[in-house]
Amino acid sequence: MKAQACEMAIIGAGYCGLSAAIELAGQGFGVRVFERGEWAGNASAFNFGSVAAMPPALPNRDAQGSQGADAQQRLRAVLEPISELKRQIDTFEYDCQWRQPGHITLAMDDDAARTLKQRHAEASALFGGGVHWLDARQVSAQTAAQGVVAGLLNEHFALIDPAGLLLAMRNHAQALGVRIDYSSPVLALDPQADSVNLQLPAARVNAARVLIASEEAWGLCTEAALQPLTMFQTHLCESQVLGARDLQLVSRRARVYGTATADKDYFRVHHGRLLFGSRLGLVPLDASPQAVVAALQARLAGYFPSLAAIPVARVWSGSLGFTDNGLPRLGASGPVSWGGGYCGSGIATAVQCGRQLARLATEAGVTTGSQPMQSRQR
Ligand SMILES: Cc1cc2nc3c(=O)[nH]c(=O)nc-3n(C[C@H](O)[C@H](O)[C@H](O)COP(=O)(O)OP(=O)(O)OC[C@H]3O[C@@H](n4cnc5c(N)ncnc54)[C@H](O)[C@@H]3O)c2cc1C
C-alpha cells in the first residue's frame, strides 16, 4: 500500500488537536487531523463546560492541599490558559456562550467542609478576593439545596457551551484549509529516519511531524519520557427539558450553577436541561449507563430530593488525566510530540496545549523529553 504524504499529522480532533491545527495552518503548513470517532463523540463535545479559575484539587493529595510556590504555579497553569482561551474566543468570535455566573461549591459533611476550608484559604491568598466562604444557611438560601454544611463562592468562574466551542474551532480549522478525517483511528506509529508512518485501517500516511493531541492516544508512543497519567473516570447525565418548577429550583439565583462535595459532583442548567455529573470512584469502570444514571440520581437527590427521579435523556462517561503535581505535560522526541494531563481543567488547558504543541512541532530536530507545560513565550 503506497503511503499518502502530509506535512503535519494530528491525532485527535478535540480542543487540543484543533487548536494545534489552527495554529499550524495559520503558519501555512499542510495539516491533516485524524479522528477515530464521529465528531460529537469526544470529551470536548460533551463536558460540563466549566472554565474554573481555581487550581485543580489533586485526587492523590491530602486535605492539606499544596502550599506556596507550588500552589501559585498550579494557579498560573490554570489562569493563563483561561485568558488565552477568552482572547481567542473574542478574536475569532467563537459562538460558545461564554458567561461568568460565579460558582458555589457545597460541602455536605464535615470532611468535605475541612477540604473546602483549606481550598478557600489557598484561593483567597492567591486571588486576594472573589472567593468567599459561606455558612450553611447562606448556601441553602441561595441554592435551595438541603443538608449543606458550608460552601465556597468562586466568582472567577465561567461557563461555556462545550459543543459550540468545538464546532467553532472545527469551522475555523477547515476554513484555514485543514483536512479532518473522521472515523479514522490511527492504529500505530512507525517512526522513520526523518518522518513517521501512521497506520490507519485502510491507509498509510507518511508525515514529517506527528502531534498526539489525545491523552488516550499516548499509548501509540513508546517514549520513555512519557510521564504516566493517572486516569479518573467522570460521568455526566443530561436530563430531559426541565419544567418551570424544577428549572427555578436548580437555577434559583443566576450565579449558582454548580455544587460539589470536595469537588466531585457538579450540576448546571444548559439549554433548559439539567446537566449533572460526578468524578472519582463513583461507580466501577465497566458499569452500565443505567447504573451510572442511578448513581448520579442518588447523589443529586442528596442536594435536591425532589429531583431524584428526573428523566434522563443522555448519559456519558469519560476520563480525566491527572499528573502528580497538577501541571499539564508537554513533550517531544524527534518528529513526534504529545500533550496532556489537564487535571480536570481541560477546556482552556487543552486549547493552550495545542498551540504549544504546534510550536514544538515546528522546532527542528526536537528532543525535549516530557516537561510541565510552560508559560507561552512569544
Ligand atoms: C464528563 C466530563 C466532564 C468534563 N468537564 C470539564 C469541565 O467542566 N471543565 C473543563 O475544563 N474540563 C472538563 N472536562 C475535561 C475536558 O473535556 C477535556 O480535558 C478536554 O476536552 C480534552 O481535550 P482534548 O482535545 O485533549 O481531548 P478529547 O476531546 O478527548 O479529544 C481527543 C480525541 O482524540 C481521539 N482519539 C483518541 N485516540 C485516537 C486514535 N488512536 N486515532 C484517532 N483519534 C483518536 C478521540 O476520539 C478524541 O476525539 C471534562 C471531561 C469529561 C469526560
The ligand as an ORCA input file, in Angstrom:
! r2SCAN-3c Opt
* xyz 0 1
  C     -17.603     14.129     31.700
  C     -16.518     15.154     31.544
  C     -16.730     16.437     32.003
  C     -15.722     17.388     31.884
  N     -15.963     18.653     32.318
  C     -14.994     19.598     32.189
  C     -15.226     20.921     32.633
  O     -16.301     21.273     33.101
  N     -14.216     21.824     32.517
  C     -13.007     21.504     31.974
  O     -12.138     22.387     31.882
  N     -12.765     20.247     31.528
  C     -13.735     19.295     31.622
  N     -13.506     18.034     31.183
  C     -12.201     17.747     30.565
  C     -12.166     18.243     29.136
  O     -13.362     17.922     28.482
  C     -11.003     17.552     28.431
  O      -9.829     17.674     29.204
  C     -10.735     18.181     27.079
  O     -11.895     18.120     26.285
  C      -9.582     17.452     26.438
  O      -9.466     17.872     25.103
  P      -8.543     17.046     24.146
  O      -8.608     17.677     22.817
  O      -7.216     16.869     24.765
  O      -9.181     15.582     24.165
  P     -10.513     14.997     23.514
  O     -11.624     15.952     23.471
  O     -10.737     13.692     24.217
  O     -10.070     14.732     22.029
  C      -9.143     13.722     21.715
  C      -9.676     12.992     20.518
  O      -8.704     12.044     20.095
  C      -9.399     10.959     19.539
  N      -8.506      9.817     19.514
  C      -8.009      9.122     20.572
  N      -7.212      8.135     20.141
  C      -7.198      8.216     18.783
  C      -6.547      7.471     17.762
  N      -5.748      6.434     18.053
  N      -6.749      7.826     16.472
  C      -7.559      8.881     16.151
  N      -8.208      9.609     17.086
  C      -8.021      9.285     18.378
  C     -10.584     10.764     20.459
  O     -11.638     10.093     19.790
  C     -10.936     12.192     20.808
  O     -11.980     12.682     19.993
  C     -14.486     17.051     31.283
  C     -14.279     15.763     30.800
  C     -15.271     14.820     30.922
  C     -15.004     13.442     30.395
*
